[in-house]
Amino acid sequence: MTGAVVRMRAVQKVFGGGADQTHALDAIDLEIPKGAFVSLIGPSGCGKSTLLRLIGDLTQATGGTIEVNGKSAHRARLDRDYGIVFQSPVLFDWRTVERNVELPLEMSAIDRRARAERARAMLALVELSGSEKRYPWQLSGGMQQRVAIARALSFEPALLLMDEPFGALDEMTRERLNLELLGIWRKTGTTIVFVTHSIPEAVFLSTRVVVMSARPGRIIDVVEVDLPQPRNDLTREDERYFAFVTRVRERLRGGDSAQVAAKTRAAAM
């Protein structure tokens, strides 16, 4: 991992005005290296999704600076440096799976044959070959979310933003899609920023976990997760995995950073 895809300096976000102001984020300083898998975690209402939306230029900061690929977040969005996956797949029921994946490519100069080839390649990447002509309503929730991931990756973005994409799925489906997402990340080299409420999910997926405070959201720790790659089901049974889960949990509870890190190291020995 070299260079920084995302740089945030002294970022603030305030909603509303006067007596109705809500201070969502304050003093956010964050760098996300190229090729990293970074999860944002914190209490409900701490601004995780707001932070993701600021990076994606879906809302604008009240103060501070945000750079993506060395340019403003707005410029990066216009240059299509982002792919975004939300909790709901947001697929069009009247379009086939293949044509849903093609949708972002239709706004470019790519011809129809090239769009279809790219869509089929992305569906193969998310293990949905053979489903090209099906419709979203014919797929399970997990399959629909894989279509959304394929669509987000169709134009080869430098950055994939994911806002609780597996939050509505059952635990077994969620764990399976975690593994599939890691496989996609390794194959594409795309930098991923992932919002989740699940500490085990954040640790399992990430190279870094950004721990946020209650509102106004601030970054209280960045936990480097150096578990071996590629990760698999055995990773979830590793003592070091549990040690990282404990560290993130205690930081969310307000534990001292140095003491928590020392406990993590001791548990890993």
FILUMKOL-389940 format. One record per residue (C-alpha): residue in three letters; x, y, z. Coordinates in pm, 1 decimal. Layout:
! FILUMKOL-389940
<site r="ALA" east="X" north="Y" up="Z"/>
...
***
This chain:
! FILUMKOL-389940
<site r="MET" east="0.0" north="0.0" up="0.0"/>
<site r="THR" east="156.9" north="328.4" up="-109.6"/>
<site r="GLY" east="32.1" north="685.5" up="-120.7"/>
<site r="ALA" east="-296.6" north="817.7" up="14.4"/>
<site r="VAL" east="-621.8" north="790.1" up="-178.1"/>
<site r="VAL" east="-810.4" north="996.3" up="84.1"/>
<site r="ARG" east="-675.7" north="1286.4" up="292.6"/>
<site r="MET" east="-900.5" north="1469.3" up="541.7"/>
<site r="ARG" east="-777.4" north="1762.2" up="750.5"/>
<site r="ALA" east="-973.3" north="1932.7" up="1031.8"/>
<site r="VAL" east="-1302.4" north="1828.5" up="872.3"/>
<site r="GLN" east="-1623.3" north="1940.5" up="1040.5"/>
<site r="LYS" east="-1986.9" north="1884.3" up="953.4"/>
<site r="VAL" east="-2275.8" north="2081.0" up="1103.4"/>
<site r="PHE" east="-2636.6" north="2026.1" up="999.2"/>
<site r="GLY" east="-2896.1" north="2301.1" up="1036.6"/>
<site r="GLY" east="-2851.9" north="2643.9" up="1187.0"/>
<site r="GLY" east="-2917.9" north="2844.6" up="1500.2"/>
<site r="ALA" east="-3080.4" north="2652.6" up="1783.6"/>
<site r="ASP" east="-3140.3" north="2357.6" up="1551.2"/>
<site r="GLN" east="-2774.0" north="2297.8" up="1474.7"/>
<site r="THR" east="-2641.7" north="1941.7" up="1495.7"/>
<site r="HIS" east="-2264.3" north="1900.2" up="1516.7"/>
<site r="ALA" east="-2219.1" north="1567.9" up="1339.6"/>
<site r="LEU" east="-1838.8" north="1559.3" up="1296.3"/>
<site r="ASP" east="-1552.7" north="1755.3" up="1445.6"/>
<site r="ALA" east="-1175.8" north="1776.2" up="1387.1"/>
<site r="ILE" east="-1153.4" north="1474.8" up="1155.6"/>
<site r="ASP" east="-796.5" north="1404.2" up="1042.1"/>
<site r="LEU" east="-766.2" north="1087.0" up="838.0"/>
<site r="GLU" east="-547.4" north="936.9" up="566.6"/>
<site r="ILE" east="-645.1" north="622.1" up="377.6"/>
<site r="PRO" east="-361.0" north="454.0" up="186.3"/>
<site r="LYS" east="-398.2" north="315.1" up="-162.1"/>
<site r="GLY" east="-515.3" north="-44.7" up="-153.6"/>
<site r="ALA" east="-627.6" north="-34.5" up="210.7"/>
<site r="PHE" east="-948.6" north="-182.2" up="347.8"/>
<site r="VAL" east="-1064.8" north="64.8" up="612.2"/>
<site r="SER" east="-1372.1" north="19.9" up="831.9"/>
<site r="LEU" east="-1544.6" north="303.3" up="1018.9"/>
<site r="ILE" east="-1704.5" north="200.3" up="1346.6"/>
<site r="GLY" east="-1861.5" north="387.1" up="1636.6"/>
<site r="PRO" east="-2183.1" north="437.6" up="1833.7"/>
<site r="SER" east="-2510.3" north="491.6" up="1648.2"/>
<site r="GLY" east="-2536.7" north="853.5" up="1537.8"/>
<site r="CYS" east="-2162.2" north="919.6" up="1559.7"/>
<site r="GLY" east="-2136.5" north="1026.8" up="1194.8"/>
<site r="LYS" east="-1990.2" north="717.6" up="1026.1"/>
<site r="SER" east="-2221.4" north="739.1" up="726.6"/>
<site r="THR" east="-2185.6" north="1118.0" up="717.7"/>
<site r="LEU" east="-1807.7" north="1078.1" up="699.1"/>
<site r="LEU" east="-1847.9" north="831.4" up="412.4"/>
<site r="ARG" east="-2082.6" north="1069.2" up="232.0"/>
<site r="LEU" east="-1832.9" north="1354.4" up="272.4"/>
<site r="ILE" east="-1562.2" north="1144.8" up="107.4"/>
<site r="GLY" east="-1805.1" north="1061.9" up="-174.5"/>
<site r="ASP" east="-1915.9" north="1426.9" up="-217.8"/>
<site r="LEU" east="-2275.6" north="1331.0" up="-142.3"/>
<site r="THR" east="-2275.3" north="1609.5" up="118.1"/>
<site r="GLN" east="-2030.8" north="1893.0" up="175.7"/>
<site r="ALA" east="-1812.3" north="1964.4" up="478.0"/>
<site r="THR" east="-1875.5" north="2270.3" up="693.3"/>
<site r="GLY" east="-1501.7" north="2314.4" up="748.5"/>
<site r="GLY" east="-1166.9" north="2155.5" up="668.6"/>
<site r="THR" east="-1035.3" north="1996.1" up="349.6"/>
<site r="ILE" east="-1095.0" north="1663.6" up="174.3"/>
<site r="GLU" east="-880.6" north="1527.1" up="-107.9"/>
<site r="VAL" east="-941.1" north="1211.5" up="-309.1"/>
<site r="ASN" east="-670.0" north="1100.8" up="-551.7"/>
<site r="GLY" east="-501.1" north="1437.1" up="-501.3"/>
<site r="LYS" east="-807.6" north="1638.1" up="-603.0"/>
<site r="SER" east="-1115.8" north="1779.3" up="-433.6"/>
<site r="ALA" east="-1390.4" north="1534.8" up="-341.9"/>
<site r="HIS" east="-1618.6" north="1713.5" up="-588.1"/>
<site r="ARG" east="-1369.9" north="1681.5" up="-873.1"/>
<site r="ALA" east="-1312.4" north="1315.4" up="-787.2"/>
<site r="ARG" east="-1687.3" north="1249.7" up="-809.3"/>
<site r="LEU" east="-1707.3" north="1421.1" up="-1148.3"/>
<site r="ASP" east="-1409.5" north="1212.5" up="-1261.1"/>
<site r="ARG" east="-1592.0" north="897.8" up="-1143.5"/>
<site r="ASP" east="-1321.3" north="794.8" up="-899.3"/>
<site r="TYR" east="-1587.9" north="644.3" up="-670.2"/>
<site r="GLY" east="-1804.5" north="339.2" up="-661.3"/>
<site r="ILE" east="-2073.2" north="343.0" up="-389.7"/>
<site r="VAL" east="-2273.0" north="55.7" up="-236.6"/>
<site r="PHE" east="-2549.9" north="130.2" up="12.8"/>
<site r="GLN" east="-2735.3" north="-94.8" up="259.1"/>
<site r="SER" east="-3013.3" north="-131.9" up="2.3"/>
<site r="PRO" east="-2894.3" north="-256.4" up="-339.2"/>
<site r="VAL" east="-3104.8" north="8.8" up="-523.5"/>
<site r="LEU" east="-3153.1" north="-201.7" up="-836.1"/>
<site r="PHE" east="-3407.3" north="-134.9" up="-1110.1"/>
<site r="ASP" east="-3660.5" north="-418.9" up="-1118.9"/>
<site r="TRP" east="-3740.5" north="-366.4" up="-1488.9"/>
<site r="ARG" east="-3376.3" north="-407.5" up="-1594.1"/>
<site r="THR" east="-3201.1" north="-742.6" up="-1605.9"/>
<site r="VAL" east="-2906.6" north="-807.6" up="-1375.1"/>
<site r="GLU" east="-2667.2" north="-749.4" up="-1664.1"/>
<site r="ARG" east="-2831.2" north="-419.9" up="-1759.4"/>
<site r="ASN" east="-2828.9" north="-301.5" up="-1397.0"/>
<site r="VAL" east="-2451.9" north="-352.7" up="-1391.6"/>
<site r="GLU" east="-2417.2" north="-175.1" up="-1726.4"/>
<site r="LEU" east="-2603.0" north="134.3" up="-1603.2"/>
<site r="PRO" east="-2299.1" north="346.8" up="-1499.6"/>
<site r="LEU" east="-2126.9" north="258.0" up="-1827.5"/>
<site r="GLU" east="-2421.3" north="389.8" up="-2030.7"/>
<site r="MET" east="-2323.8" north="741.0" up="-1922.5"/>
<site r="SER" east="-1985.3" north="703.7" up="-2093.2"/>
<site r="ALA" east="-1874.8" north="657.3" up="-2452.1"/>
<site r="ILE" east="-1839.9" north="279.0" up="-2415.2"/>
<site r="ASP" east="-2025.5" north="92.7" up="-2689.3"/>
<site r="ARG" east="-2294.9" north="-165.2" up="-2619.8"/>
<site r="ARG" east="-2077.2" north="-471.5" up="-2681.3"/>
<site r="ALA" east="-1801.1" north="-345.9" up="-2452.3"/>
<site r="ARG" east="-2058.8" north="-263.2" up="-2182.6"/>
<site r="ALA" east="-2200.4" north="-614.1" up="-2198.4"/>
<site r="GLU" east="-1854.0" north="-770.4" up="-2181.6"/>
<site r="ARG" east="-1761.2" north="-558.6" up="-1881.4"/>
<site r="ALA" east="-2089.4" north="-640.4" up="-1705.3"/>
<site r="ARG" east="-2038.7" north="-1013.1" up="-1758.5"/>
<site r="ALA" east="-1681.4" north="-987.4" up="-1626.4"/>
<site r="MET" east="-1799.2" north="-808.7" up="-1311.5"/>
<site r="LEU" east="-2077.9" north="-1060.7" up="-1255.4"/>
<site r="ALA" east="-1821.5" north="-1339.2" up="-1285.5"/>
<site r="LEU" east="-1608.0" north="-1156.0" up="-1026.7"/>
<site r="VAL" east="-1897.1" north="-1161.5" up="-776.2"/>
<site r="GLU" east="-1980.7" north="-1523.9" up="-869.7"/>
<site r="LEU" east="-2306.7" north="-1450.6" up="-1048.9"/>
<site r="SER" east="-2225.8" north="-1588.4" up="-1394.4"/>
<site r="GLY" east="-2542.8" north="-1737.5" up="-1537.7"/>
<site r="SER" east="-2767.6" north="-1476.3" up="-1374.0"/>
<site r="GLU" east="-2718.0" north="-1209.3" up="-1640.8"/>
<site r="LYS" east="-3071.2" north="-1231.1" up="-1782.6"/>
<site r="ARG" east="-3251.5" north="-1265.8" up="-1452.0"/>
<site r="TYR" east="-3427.2" north="-974.0" up="-1282.8"/>
<site r="PRO" east="-3349.4" north="-839.2" up="-932.7"/>
<site r="TRP" east="-3678.3" north="-966.1" up="-791.4"/>
<site r="GLN" east="-3571.8" north="-1318.8" up="-887.7"/>
<site r="LEU" east="-3259.7" north="-1300.3" up="-665.7"/>
<site r="SER" east="-3200.5" north="-1337.4" up="-292.1"/>
<site r="GLY" east="-3096.7" north="-1035.7" up="-84.1"/>
<site r="GLY" east="-2734.4" north="-1147.6" up="-81.6"/>
<site r="MET" east="-2731.5" north="-1194.4" up="-458.9"/>
<site r="GLN" east="-2885.8" north="-850.6" up="-509.4"/>
<site r="GLN" east="-2610.3" north="-697.3" up="-299.0"/>
<site r="ARG" east="-2348.8" north="-872.5" up="-511.3"/>
<site r="VAL" east="-2509.6" north="-718.3" up="-819.8"/>
<site r="ALA" east="-2478.1" north="-377.4" up="-653.2"/>
<site r="ILE" east="-2107.2" north="-444.1" up="-587.6"/>
<site r="ALA" east="-2056.0" north="-552.6" up="-949.3"/>
<site r="ARG" east="-2225.7" north="-232.8" up="-1069.4"/>
<site r="ALA" east="-2009.9" north="-16.2" up="-840.0"/>
<site r="LEU" east="-1693.4" north="-179.9" up="-976.1"/>
<site r="SER" east="-1801.1" north="-173.5" up="-1341.5"/>
<site r="PHE" east="-1609.9" north="144.9" up="-1426.8"/>
<site r="GLU" east="-1298.0" north="44.7" up="-1227.6"/>
<site r="PRO" east="-1313.7" north="313.2" up="-956.9"/>
<site r="ALA" east="-1007.5" north="392.7" up="-747.2"/>
<site r="LEU" east="-1223.8" north="394.8" up="-434.1"/>
<site r="LEU" east="-1519.7" north="182.2" up="-326.2"/>
<site r="LEU" east="-1742.0" north="331.7" up="-54.1"/>
<site r="MET" east="-1969.9" north="84.8" up="127.0"/>
<site r="ASP" east="-2232.4" north="198.7" up="377.4"/>
<site r="GLU" east="-2340.9" north="-103.5" up="586.5"/>
<site r="PRO" east="-2390.5" north="-312.5" up="270.9"/>
<site r="PHE" east="-2456.7" north="-637.2" up="460.6"/>
<site r="GLY" east="-2647.5" north="-492.1" up="756.8"/>
<site r="ALA" east="-2987.1" north="-627.6" up="648.5"/>
<site r="LEU" east="-2864.9" north="-982.4" up="578.5"/>
<site r="ASP" east="-2871.1" north="-1288.7" up="803.5"/>
<site r="GLU" east="-2546.0" north="-1382.1" up="978.3"/>
<site r="MET" east="-2452.8" north="-1677.2" up="758.0"/>
<site r="THR" east="-2508.2" north="-1481.5" up="435.6"/>
<site r="ARG" east="-2317.3" north="-1189.0" up="583.1"/>
<site r="GLU" east="-2015.4" north="-1404.1" up="668.8"/>
<site r="ARG" east="-2013.8" north="-1558.3" up="322.4"/>
<site r="LEU" east="-2029.1" north="-1216.7" up="156.4"/>
<site r="ASN" east="-1747.6" north="-1094.9" up="383.4"/>
<site r="LEU" east="-1527.2" north="-1367.2" up="234.6"/>
<site r="GLU" east="-1639.9" north="-1286.6" up="-119.2"/>
<site r="LEU" east="-1574.5" north="-915.6" up="-65.5"/>
<site r="LEU" east="-1220.7" north="-985.4" up="54.1"/>
<site r="GLY" east="-1163.9" north="-1194.9" up="-257.5"/>
<site r="ILE" east="-1286.3" north="-908.1" up="-477.0"/>
<site r="TRP" east="-1064.1" north="-662.4" up="-288.7"/>
<site r="ARG" east="-757.1" north="-879.2" up="-343.3"/>
<site r="LYS" east="-830.5" north="-929.9" up="-713.9"/>
<site r="THR" east="-905.3" north="-565.3" up="-795.7"/>
<site r="GLY" east="-672.2" north="-378.5" up="-558.9"/>
<site r="THR" east="-949.1" north="-122.6" up="-503.3"/>
<site r="THR" east="-927.7" north="90.0" up="-189.3"/>
<site r="ILE" east="-1235.9" north="24.3" up="25.2"/>
<site r="VAL" east="-1397.9" north="237.1" up="296.4"/>
<site r="PHE" east="-1661.1" north="33.5" up="480.1"/>
<site r="VAL" east="-1917.0" north="145.2" up="740.0"/>
<site r="THR" east="-2037.4" north="-117.1" up="987.8"/>
<site r="HIS" east="-2188.4" north="-151.5" up="1335.6"/>
<site r="SER" east="-2026.9" north="-493.0" up="1380.5"/>
<site r="ILE" east="-1691.2" north="-505.1" up="1558.4"/>
<site r="PRO" east="-1614.2" north="-865.4" up="1446.9"/>
<site r="GLU" east="-1697.9" north="-774.3" up="1085.9"/>
<site r="ALA" east="-1475.2" north="-464.8" up="1096.3"/>
<site r="VAL" east="-1179.8" north="-661.6" up="1234.0"/>
<site r="PHE" east="-1225.1" north="-955.4" up="997.1"/>
<site r="LEU" east="-1237.9" north="-739.7" up="684.6"/>
<site r="SER" east="-1001.9" north="-454.8" up="753.3"/>
<site r="THR" east="-639.7" north="-358.6" up="736.6"/>
<site r="ARG" east="-736.6" north="-59.5" up="955.0"/>
<site r="VAL" east="-1033.9" north="7.2" up="1182.5"/>
<site r="VAL" east="-1116.4" north="372.6" up="1247.6"/>
<site r="VAL" east="-1283.4" north="401.2" up="1589.0"/>
<site r="MET" east="-1512.9" north="702.4" up="1633.2"/>
<site r="SER" east="-1656.7" north="872.0" up="1940.5"/>
<site r="ALA" east="-2018.9" north="960.2" up="2011.0"/>
<site r="ARG" east="-2152.0" north="1276.8" up="1845.9"/>
<site r="PRO" east="-1991.6" north="1500.1" up="1749.9"/>
<site r="GLY" east="-1795.2" north="1221.6" up="1587.4"/>
<site r="ARG" east="-1420.2" north="1234.9" up="1634.0"/>
<site r="ILE" east="-1154.6" north="974.7" up="1556.5"/>
<site r="ILE" east="-1034.5" north="832.9" up="1887.0"/>
<site r="ASP" east="-813.8" north="554.2" up="1749.6"/>
<site r="VAL" east="-697.0" north="389.8" up="1428.7"/>
<site r="VAL" east="-633.2" north="20.4" up="1490.2"/>
<site r="GLU" east="-392.3" north="-148.2" up="1248.0"/>
<site r="VAL" east="-517.9" north="-503.9" up="1193.4"/>
<site r="ASP" east="-219.3" north="-709.3" up="1078.9"/>
<site r="LEU" east="-391.2" north="-1047.2" up="1066.8"/>
<site r="PRO" east="-253.2" north="-1268.2" up="787.3"/>
<site r="GLN" east="-395.6" north="-1250.9" up="436.1"/>
<site r="PRO" east="-586.8" north="-1409.5" up="275.3"/>
<site r="ARG" east="-833.5" north="-1438.5" up="560.8"/>
<site r="ASN" east="-1076.5" north="-1727.1" up="588.0"/>
<site r="ASP" east="-1308.6" north="-1898.5" up="833.6"/>
<site r="LEU" east="-1011.1" north="-2002.9" up="1046.4"/>
<site r="THR" east="-923.9" north="-1635.0" up="1095.4"/>
<site r="ARG" east="-1237.8" north="-1599.4" up="1306.8"/>
<site r="GLU" east="-1102.5" north="-1867.4" up="1544.7"/>
<site r="ASP" east="-756.2" north="-1709.8" up="1581.3"/>
<site r="GLU" east="-663.3" north="-1572.5" up="1925.8"/>
<site r="ARG" east="-516.3" north="-1260.1" up="1765.9"/>
<site r="TYR" east="-848.2" north="-1197.3" up="1591.0"/>
<site r="PHE" east="-1027.1" north="-1203.1" up="1927.6"/>
<site r="ALA" east="-757.8" north="-975.9" up="2070.5"/>
<site r="PHE" east="-824.2" north="-715.9" up="1800.8"/>
<site r="VAL" east="-1200.2" north="-743.7" up="1856.4"/>
<site r="THR" east="-1139.6" north="-680.2" up="2227.1"/>
<site r="ARG" east="-917.1" north="-382.0" up="2153.7"/>
<site r="VAL" east="-1174.7" north="-215.0" up="1928.8"/>
<site r="ARG" east="-1454.5" north="-286.9" up="2177.2"/>
<site r="GLU" east="-1261.2" north="-136.5" up="2468.8"/>
<site r="ARG" east="-1170.7" north="173.8" up="2269.5"/>
<site r="LEU" east="-1539.6" north="220.6" up="2190.1"/>
<site r="ARG" east="-1603.4" north="201.4" up="2564.0"/>
<site r="GLY" east="-1343.4" north="471.9" up="2625.9"/>
<site r="GLY" east="-1046.6" north="258.8" up="2731.4"/>
<site r="ASP" east="-698.8" north="415.2" up="2735.7"/>
<site r="SER" east="-528.4" north="358.8" up="2399.6"/>
<site r="ALA" east="-189.6" north="251.1" up="2536.8"/>
<site r="GLN" east="-341.5" north="14.6" up="2793.8"/>
<site r="VAL" east="-572.4" north="-142.9" up="2536.6"/>
<site r="ALA" east="-284.9" north="-190.0" up="2290.1"/>
<site r="ALA" east="-77.0" north="-354.2" up="2562.1"/>
<site r="LYS" east="-360.9" north="-596.9" up="2640.7"/>
<site r="THR" east="-391.4" north="-679.6" up="2271.7"/>
<site r="ARG" east="-20.6" north="-756.2" up="2242.9"/>
<site r="ALA" east="-28.5" north="-970.5" up="2556.3"/>
<site r="ALA" east="-330.7" north="-1167.7" up="2432.9"/>
<site r="ALA" east="-160.0" north="-1227.7" up="2099.2"/>
<site r="MET" east="150.6" north="-1388.0" up="2256.3"/>
***
